């Protein structure tokens, strides 16, 4: 059961401390109105956050806590996960700093699982310096998929533009062989359910992009669209899901066709993310759909080249917080609506 939508606690994993993560977190909460919407808890260390704050000449007041039962609403809480000092070299890839990024993320995920925070917003990590014997995941999503219930799907969101993927972080050479009927059905169902419970869209319309140029041109440029995608989409549509396609990807976004649908599902990573990032103007959010808990993140990386310079754009992180709050409220509403028919039936008996 989810609680009511007041004072939503936002857990924040700090990401790579040598990147821009800390900067975009602090800038987001410089706007005191954010604290009227939620209570942030940064999983890090108050001394290191104060050091970064001073370096950025930020005036954000931080409140250090040692346990999650000490969270103070209306303050920017920093949970002291470690006591020792951390040597920072802003803009530099450092394996030691990667260990602290993992420590923050694992602790924040654990708090999310236990219901000690309501939603999770993750600052960017470096996928190379987080690898170890204890943590062998390419990124946030794969770990969350293991730790939480459901099937994770990366859904990129900016306003009414939502782009999901049939395949994500795999080589392009493997995409065609991964596109099975089972995978396509699973991903479309995950997106459909998310649109209903997370975005309050009762009868979502979903567009699917073809794999090959011009959807294969009748088999001249590849057979996957005709052999796998089209018949699978027809089966799904015939069972009542409003799914359409496959559409030729080249003109789909430029023509504005995407605006007719509640979500677009691309066959592979760059097919979906290049148009998404072009259209979202630095305000895009990566949402991990399909899980029993809510996690969002900005759609950018560590940006080592500008780390510590005070020029990082925090809008994507701020939008990630907003989206997490919106989805949390939407799920409460969905839960309440789902329970009402039960209560009516109980009265009749």
C-alpha positions as CSV (number, residue, x, y, z in Angstrom):
1,X,0.0,0.0,0.0
2,X,1.3,3.5,-0.9
3,X,0.8,6.3,1.5
4,X,-1.0,9.6,0.8
5,X,0.7,12.1,-1.5
6,X,1.7,14.6,1.1
7,X,5.4,15.1,2.0
8,X,6.8,12.6,-0.6
9,X,10.3,11.5,0.4
10,X,12.7,11.6,-2.5
11,X,15.8,9.4,-2.1
12,X,18.7,10.7,-4.2
13,X,21.7,8.6,-5.0
14,X,24.6,11.0,-5.5
15,X,26.2,9.4,-8.6
16,X,29.8,10.1,-9.6
17,X,31.1,12.8,-7.2
18,X,33.7,13.9,-9.8
19,X,30.9,14.6,-12.3
20,X,28.1,17.2,-12.4
21,X,25.6,15.1,-10.3
22,X,26.1,16.9,-7.0
23,X,25.9,20.3,-8.8
24,X,22.5,19.5,-10.5
25,X,21.1,18.1,-7.2
26,X,22.1,21.3,-5.3
27,X,20.9,23.6,-8.0
28,X,17.5,21.8,-8.1
29,X,16.9,22.4,-4.4
30,X,18.2,26.0,-4.4
31,X,14.6,26.8,-5.3
32,X,12.9,26.6,-1.9
33,X,9.5,25.9,-3.5
34,X,10.8,22.3,-4.2
35,X,10.7,21.6,-0.5
36,X,7.0,22.3,-0.5
37,X,6.5,19.5,-2.9
38,X,8.8,16.9,-1.4
39,X,11.5,16.1,1.2
40,X,14.9,15.1,-0.4
41,X,17.3,12.7,1.2
42,X,20.8,12.6,-0.4
43,X,22.6,9.3,0.2
44,X,26.2,10.6,0.6
45,X,28.1,12.4,3.4
46,X,27.3,15.9,4.7
47,X,31.0,17.0,4.8
48,X,31.6,16.1,1.2
49,X,28.3,17.7,0.1
50,X,29.3,20.9,2.0
51,X,32.7,20.9,0.3
52,X,31.0,20.7,-3.2
53,X,28.5,23.3,-2.1
54,X,31.3,25.7,-1.1
55,X,33.1,25.0,-4.4
56,X,30.0,26.0,-6.3
57,X,29.3,29.0,-4.1
58,X,25.9,27.5,-3.4
59,X,23.8,28.8,-0.4
60,X,21.6,25.7,-0.1
61,X,21.2,24.7,3.6
62,X,22.1,21.0,4.2
63,X,20.8,18.9,7.1
64,X,23.0,16.0,8.1
65,X,21.4,12.8,9.5
66,X,22.8,9.4,10.6
67,X,19.6,7.4,10.3
68,X,16.6,7.6,8.0
69,X,14.2,7.9,11.0
70,X,15.8,11.4,11.5
71,X,14.6,12.8,8.2
72,X,13.2,16.4,8.7
73,X,10.5,17.5,6.3
74,X,11.2,20.8,4.6
75,X,15.0,20.3,4.8
76,X,17.6,18.9,2.4
77,X,18.6,15.9,4.3
78,X,22.0,14.3,3.7
79,X,22.3,10.7,5.1
80,X,25.9,10.1,6.3
81,X,26.7,6.8,4.6
82,X,30.4,7.0,5.3
83,X,32.6,9.0,7.7
84,X,35.9,9.1,5.9
85,X,37.1,11.8,3.6
86,X,36.9,11.3,-0.1
87,X,39.6,12.8,-2.4
88,X,37.8,14.5,-5.3
89,X,39.4,15.4,-8.6
90,X,36.5,17.0,-10.4
91,X,36.2,15.9,-14.1
92,X,38.4,12.8,-13.7
93,X,37.4,9.2,-13.9
94,X,38.4,7.6,-10.5
95,X,37.7,4.0,-9.5
96,X,37.6,4.9,-5.8
97,X,35.0,7.6,-6.4
98,X,33.0,4.9,-8.4
99,X,32.9,2.8,-5.2
100,X,31.1,5.6,-3.4
101,X,28.6,6.0,-6.3
102,X,27.8,2.3,-5.9
103,X,27.5,2.6,-2.1
104,X,25.1,5.5,-2.4
105,X,23.0,3.7,-5.1
106,X,22.8,0.4,-3.2
107,X,21.8,2.1,0.0
108,X,19.2,4.3,-1.7
109,X,17.7,1.3,-3.5
110,X,17.5,-0.6,-0.2
111,X,15.6,2.3,1.4
112,X,13.3,2.4,-1.6
113,X,12.6,-1.4,-1.3
114,X,11.8,-1.0,2.4
115,X,9.5,2.0,1.9
116,X,11.8,4.4,3.9
117,X,11.9,6.7,0.8
118,X,8.9,6.9,-1.6
119,X,10.7,7.4,-4.9
120,X,14.3,7.3,-6.1
121,X,16.1,9.8,-8.4
122,X,19.6,8.8,-9.4
123,X,22.4,11.2,-10.3
124,X,24.6,10.1,-13.2
125,X,27.2,7.4,-12.7
126,X,30.2,6.4,-14.8
127,X,29.5,2.8,-16.0
128,X,33.2,2.0,-16.1
129,X,34.3,2.9,-12.6
130,X,31.4,1.3,-10.8
131,X,32.4,-2.3,-11.9
132,X,33.7,-4.6,-9.1
133,X,33.4,-8.1,-7.8
134,X,30.4,-7.0,-5.7
135,X,28.7,-4.9,-8.5
136,X,28.7,-6.4,-12.0
137,X,25.9,-4.4,-13.6
138,X,26.2,-2.1,-16.7
139,X,24.1,0.5,-15.0
140,X,21.3,1.5,-12.6
141,X,18.4,-0.2,-14.5
142,X,19.9,-3.8,-14.5
143,X,20.5,-3.6,-10.7
144,X,17.0,-2.3,-10.0
145,X,15.5,-5.0,-12.2
146,X,17.2,-7.6,-10.0
147,X,16.3,-5.9,-6.7
148,X,12.7,-4.9,-7.4
149,X,9.6,-6.6,-8.6
150,X,8.6,-6.5,-12.3
151,X,10.3,-6.2,-15.6
152,X,12.3,-2.9,-16.1
153,X,11.9,-0.9,-19.3
154,X,13.7,2.3,-20.0
155,X,11.0,5.0,-20.9
156,X,12.3,8.4,-21.9
157,X,9.8,11.1,-21.0
158,X,9.4,14.8,-21.7
159,X,5.9,16.2,-21.4
160,X,3.7,14.1,-23.6
161,X,6.6,12.6,-25.5
162,X,7.4,9.1,-24.3
163,X,9.9,6.8,-26.0
164,X,10.4,3.2,-25.0
165,X,12.8,0.6,-26.4
166,X,12.4,-3.0,-27.5
167,X,16.1,-3.5,-27.0
168,X,18.4,-1.2,-25.1
169,X,22.1,-1.6,-24.3
170,X,23.1,-4.2,-26.8
171,X,25.3,-4.1,-30.0
172,X,23.3,-3.1,-33.1
173,X,24.5,-6.4,-34.7
174,X,22.4,-8.3,-32.1
175,X,19.2,-6.3,-32.4
176,X,17.5,-8.3,-35.1
177,X,18.0,-11.7,-33.4
178,X,16.6,-10.4,-30.1
179,X,13.3,-9.2,-31.6
180,X,11.1,-12.2,-30.8
181,X,7.4,-12.3,-30.5
182,X,7.7,-12.9,-26.8
183,X,10.0,-9.9,-26.2
184,X,7.7,-7.6,-28.3
185,X,4.6,-8.7,-26.4
186,X,6.3,-8.2,-23.0
187,X,7.7,-4.7,-23.8
188,X,4.4,-3.4,-25.2
189,X,2.4,-4.7,-22.3
190,X,4.9,-3.1,-19.9
191,X,4.5,0.3,-21.7
192,X,0.7,-0.1,-21.8
193,X,0.4,-0.8,-18.0
194,X,2.8,2.1,-17.2
195,X,0.7,4.5,-19.3
196,X,-2.4,3.5,-17.4
197,X,-1.1,3.5,-13.8
198,X,1.8,5.9,-14.0
199,X,0.4,8.5,-16.5
200,X,-3.3,8.1,-15.9
201,X,-4.1,7.4,-19.6
202,X,-7.0,5.0,-19.7
203,X,-6.9,3.8,-23.3
204,X,-3.3,4.4,-24.4
205,X,-2.3,4.5,-28.1
206,X,1.2,3.0,-28.7
207,X,3.2,3.4,-31.9
208,X,6.0,0.9,-32.8
209,X,8.8,1.8,-35.2
210,X,10.1,-0.7,-37.7
211,X,13.6,-2.2,-37.5
212,X,14.8,-1.8,-41.1
213,X,14.7,1.3,-43.4
214,X,11.2,1.8,-44.7
215,X,10.1,-1.2,-42.6
216,X,12.0,-3.5,-45.0
217,X,10.3,-2.3,-48.2
218,X,8.3,-5.6,-48.5
219,X,11.4,-7.7,-47.7
220,X,13.8,-6.0,-50.0
221,X,15.8,-4.4,-47.1
222,X,15.3,-7.1,-44.5
223,X,12.5,-9.5,-43.6
224,X,12.1,-8.9,-39.8
225,X,9.4,-6.2,-40.1
226,X,7.1,-8.5,-42.2
227,X,8.1,-11.8,-40.5
228,X,8.1,-10.8,-36.9
229,X,6.9,-7.2,-36.1
230,X,3.7,-7.0,-38.2
231,X,2.1,-10.3,-37.2
232,X,3.0,-9.8,-33.5
233,X,1.5,-6.3,-33.5
234,X,-1.6,-7.6,-35.2
235,X,-2.0,-10.3,-32.5
236,X,-1.6,-7.7,-29.7
237,X,-4.1,-5.3,-31.4
238,X,-6.6,-8.1,-31.8
239,X,-6.5,-8.7,-28.1
240,X,-7.6,-5.1,-27.4
241,X,-4.3,-3.1,-27.0
242,X,-4.3,0.0,-29.2
243,X,-0.9,-0.6,-30.8
244,X,0.0,0.6,-34.3
245,X,2.8,0.1,-36.7
246,X,5.4,-0.8,-37.6
247,X,6.1,2.7,-38.9
248,X,9.1,3.8,-40.9
249,X,11.4,5.5,-38.4
250,X,13.0,8.1,-40.7
251,X,10.0,10.5,-41.1
252,X,8.0,9.5,-38.0
253,X,9.3,12.3,-35.7
254,X,10.1,15.0,-38.2
255,X,6.5,14.8,-39.6
256,X,5.1,15.2,-36.1
257,X,3.4,11.8,-36.4
258,X,4.6,10.9,-32.8
259,X,2.1,13.5,-31.4
260,X,-0.8,11.2,-32.2
261,X,0.4,8.6,-29.7
262,X,0.8,8.3,-26.0
263,X,4.1,6.4,-26.4
264,X,6.5,5.4,-29.2
265,X,8.5,2.2,-29.0
266,X,11.7,2.1,-31.0
267,X,13.4,-1.2,-32.0
268,X,16.8,-0.2,-30.7
269,X,18.6,2.4,-28.6
270,X,19.7,5.1,-31.0
271,X,16.6,4.8,-33.2
272,X,14.6,6.1,-30.1
273,X,17.1,8.2,-28.2
274,X,18.5,10.4,-31.0
275,X,15.0,11.9,-31.9
276,X,14.0,12.0,-28.2
277,X,17.1,14.0,-27.1
278,X,16.7,16.2,-30.2
279,X,13.1,17.1,-29.3
280,X,13.4,17.2,-25.5
281,X,15.8,20.2,-25.3
282,X,17.7,19.1,-22.3
283,X,14.6,18.5,-20.2
284,X,14.3,14.8,-20.9
285,X,13.9,12.2,-18.1
286,X,14.8,8.5,-18.0
287,X,12.0,6.6,-16.2
288,X,12.4,2.9,-15.3
289,X,8.9,1.7,-16.1
290,X,7.6,-1.8,-15.2
291,X,8.7,-2.0,-11.6
292,X,6.8,-1.9,-8.3
293,X,8.8,1.1,-7.2
294,X,9.5,4.5,-8.9
295,X,12.9,5.5,-10.2
296,X,13.8,8.4,-12.5
297,X,17.1,10.1,-13.6
298,X,18.2,12.9,-15.8
299,X,18.9,11.9,-19.5
300,X,22.6,13.0,-19.4
301,X,25.8,11.5,-18.1
302,X,28.6,12.7,-15.7
303,X,29.8,15.5,-18.0
304,X,33.3,15.4,-16.7
305,X,34.3,18.2,-19.1
306,X,32.2,20.8,-17.2
307,X,32.3,19.3,-13.7
308,X,33.0,21.8,-10.9
309,X,32.6,24.8,-13.2
310,X,29.1,25.8,-12.0
311,X,27.7,25.8,-15.5
312,X,25.8,22.5,-15.5
313,X,22.2,22.7,-16.6
314,X,20.0,21.2,-13.8
315,X,16.7,21.2,-15.7
316,X,16.8,17.5,-16.6
317,X,17.4,16.5,-12.9
318,X,14.7,18.9,-11.8
319,X,12.3,17.3,-14.3
320,X,13.3,13.9,-13.0
321,X,12.2,14.9,-9.5
322,X,8.9,16.4,-10.9
323,X,8.2,13.2,-12.9
324,X,8.9,10.9,-9.9
325,X,6.4,12.9,-7.8
326,X,3.8,12.9,-10.6
327,X,4.0,9.2,-11.1
328,X,3.8,8.6,-7.3
329,X,0.6,10.6,-7.1
330,X,-0.7,8.9,-10.3
331,X,-0.1,5.4,-8.7
332,X,-2.0,6.4,-5.5
333,X,-4.9,7.5,-7.7
334,X,-4.8,4.3,-9.7
335,X,-4.7,2.2,-6.5
336,X,-7.7,4.1,-5.1
337,X,-9.7,3.6,-8.4
338,X,-8.7,-0.1,-8.6
339,X,-10.0,-0.7,-5.0
340,X,-13.4,1.1,-5.4
341,X,-15.0,-1.7,-7.5
342,X,-14.0,-4.2,-4.7
343,X,-15.7,-2.0,-2.1
344,X,-18.9,-1.8,-4.1
345,X,-19.0,-5.6,-4.5
346,X,-18.4,-6.0,-0.8
347,X,-21.5,-3.8,0.0
348,X,-23.6,-5.9,-2.4
349,X,-22.8,-9.2,-0.5
